[in-house]
């Protein structure tokens, strides 16, 4: 049973990984876009920021207190950033936990998708694609019918996802279907649920692991409901439903984890509520950002 400061009600705490600021300033060494926080909160989770540049012991202690982790999109190095180093620790811990019957879900969005393919395959398998700022429909594979991720999506929403540009893409690099298929490690670990194309290259856009609760999208489910800076972000009713059905799925996965904080005080100190987001629309692609020291 999870520890809960609210009596019998079970809390679901999900970490969102921070990432390095390009030009660090005092008290602004890393950040999390607020849309990822709202994305998870909209489905009933409480968010804990996963800070970079912590020790492995600190990461391990936090891992044992939370119920899932989200690796967000961004633009930092997949090889040498604080983001990639922290993610590699949590990925390893998640594999170990799940292998031992300790359920712990992982989600990767955009850069997080790319990093998960690197962590799984041990290779950087990215190709340049013309996908920086475009909404696309999903080209579902036959495996989507038996997928965990899309199983509870309404049929009309699945039809809209397949025909309308509901998924926002903000990436210049992708894992092409050809490279994915040639990688035995990726092919044996992940089920491909959808692909997309930039007109020249077909790339993998949604995956879920066969034997682990690990999921990733090259597209951004959080932006449809919570980001307004770019004109190509879809905000139709179906687009917003996509945000909430995706969030609901992942938070429900976190409900299967029984990690917990040691005390009420420890949990309260860890929550995102201790920080205030800044309105940043005029200076970044995000409406709001949490900055960390």
N, C-alpha and C positions, 0 to 999 in steps of 0.2 A: 504493500500500500504506500502510495506517495504521501510525503508529508504535506499538510495543507494548513496554512494559518487561518483558513476559513472553515474549520470544522470538517464535515464530511465531504465538502465539495473538493474535487480534485482539480488541481491547477496544471496547466500545460505550458511549460517554459521552453521557448525555442531561442537559440542563439542566432543572431545575424552577425556574420563576420565583418569586421571593419576592414578598411584598406588604407594603404598609404596615401597621404596627400602629396601631390606632385611637388609643390613648393611649401614645405613645412614652415609654420609660423608658431610663435609661442601659443601654447594651448590648442594648436591645430595640427597635430601630427598624423591623425587618421580621421576617417569619417564613415558614416553610414547614411545613405539616402533614406529619408523618412518614409518613402513609399513602401519600402520593404517592411518597415515596422507596422505601418497601417495595414498592409496586405495580410500579415499574420494576425494582427489584433482583430481584423474584421471577421475572422473565423473563430475567435474565442481564445487565442493564445496570449500569453504574456511574454514580452521580448526581453532578452538579456543580451547586451552587446558583447560580442567576442572580440576582445582587444588583441591587437597584434603585438609582437615583440615581448611576449611573456615566455616564461620558462616552460619546458615540457611538463614539469610537475604542476605548475599553475593551471595549464590547459587540462591536464588529467583530472585535477580536482574539480574544475568547472564541468568537465564532461560528465562526471558522476552526479552532477546536480541538475542537469537539464534533460529535456526530453526529445531534442532534435536540433539540427543545425542547418542553416541556409547560407550557401556561398553565393553572394550577389554578383551582379554584373559590374563592370568597371574597366579600367584601362591600365592596370599595373602589370608588372612582369609575372609570368607564370613560373619563372625559374628562381628569381632572387628576391622577391618582395616579401614583406612581413605577412601579407595576405596569403601568399602561396605557402609559406612556411607553417603558419598556423593551420591552414586547411589540410596540409599533409598530415599533421599530428591528429587532427580530428577524424580524418578519413581512416587512418590506421586504427585509431581507437574504436571507430564504428565497425570496421570489419571484424576486429577482435571480439567486440561485444556481441554482435549479431551471430558470429560463429559459435558463441557460447550460450546462445539462447536468450541474450539480453537485448531486447528489441530497441533499436535506435535508428530513426530515419535521417537521411541526408538529402538535401535538395540543392541543385546547382542551377543558376540562371545565367545565361550568356557567358561571361567570363568564368562563372562557376561551372557551367557545362564544359567549357574548354579545359578547365583545370581537372575536372573529374576524368576526362578522357586521358589526360596526361598521367594522372596518378594511377589509373587502372592499367594503362598500356606500357608505361615507362617511356613513352615516346611523344615528341611534339609533332602531331600529325595534322597541323592546320594548313589550310590553303586560303589564299586571298579570294574573297567574294565581294560582289557589288551589292552589299546588303546593309549599308549604313544609313538607316532612316527610311524604312519601308514597312508597310503592313502587308502581310501575306496570308493566304489560306493555307491550311495544313494538308499535305498529301499523305493521308493515312495509309499505313501498311495493313496487311491482313491481320497482323498480330494485335492491332488495336482492339479487336473484338473481345479478346481474352485478357486485356490489360487491367491491371489494378487501378492505374491512374484515371482512366477515362470510363471505367465501368459504370459509375453512377451519374455521369453527365447525361442530361436529357437528350433524347434523340434529335429534337429540333435544334438544339445547340450544337450537337455533333455535325449535323447537316450544314449549319451556318459556318462552323469552323472549317469545313471542307470546301466551301464555296465562296466565302467572303473573306476579305483581308482583315481578320480579327486579331492576328498575332503580330505584335510590333517587334521589328528587328533593328538592332543598333550595333551591329558588329561588322568588322572588316575581315574577320577570319572565321573559317568554318572547318568542320571535319567532313570532307566529301564522302559520299556513299562509297566511292571506290576505295579510298584509304581506310575507311571503317571496315569494309568487307575483307580487306587484305590483312587486317590486324586480328590475329587469332585471339588475343587477349580481350579486345573489345567485343568481338563477335560472340565469344563464349560467355562474356559477363553481362552484356546489355542486350535487351530486346529493343529493336528499333520500332517506334510507334508512329513516327511521321518523318517525312523528308520535305525539303523545299528546293527551289532552284532560283538562281539569279539570272536565268536566261542562258547561261553557259555551263554552270556547274551545279550538279545536284549535291545537296549536303544534308546531313542528318540533323533533324531539328527537335526531336523528342525521344528520350530513351527512359527505360526503367530496367534495373538490374533483375536478372532471373531469380537469384537466390537471396538478395538483400533488399531492404527497403531504401534503395538509393534511386533517385529520380533526377532528371535534368532536362531543361529546355534551352535551346539556343535563343528562343524568343522570350519576351518580357511579360509575364502575366500580371505583374503588379502595376504596370504603367497605365493600363486601360482605365482604371478607376482613380488613380492618384497622381498622375503626371499630366500636365497640360502645356508644357513649354514648347513642344514640337507639334506642328500641324499634322504630321503623319500618324500620330498616336490615335487609334480608334476609340471612340467613346459611345458607340451605339449600345442599345440595351443588350444585345448579344455579346458585345465585347466586354461590357462590365460584368455580365454573368460569367464569362470565362474567368475573369479575375477571381470571383468569389467561389466558384466551383473548384478552381485549382487550389486556392487557399484552404478551403474546407477539406479537401482531400489530404493535404499535407498535415494540417493540424490534427485530423483524425488519426493519421499515422502516429503522430506524437503522443496521442492518448494511449497508445499501446506500450509506451515506455514508462517504467516505474522508478526512474531516477528522481532524486529529490535533494533539496538543500538540507543542511544539518539543522537549521533553525530559521525562525521567522526573520530574525535580524539579518542573517547572512543573505537570505533571499532579497529582502528589501534593499540592501546595499547594492545588489547586483542588477536590479531592474533598470530598464531604459528610462523609467520615470524620474530618475535622478538627474537626467540631462534634458536640456531644452533645445528643440530644433530651431534653426535659423531659416528665415525666408530668403531663398537664394535664387529665385527665378531670373533675376537680372544678371547674374554672374555665373550661372552654371546651367546644365541641362535638367536639374532637379528643382522641384518647387521648394522643398525644404531639405536641410541637411543637419545631421547631428555631428558635431565636431568633438574630438577627444584629444586629451593631452597625452 
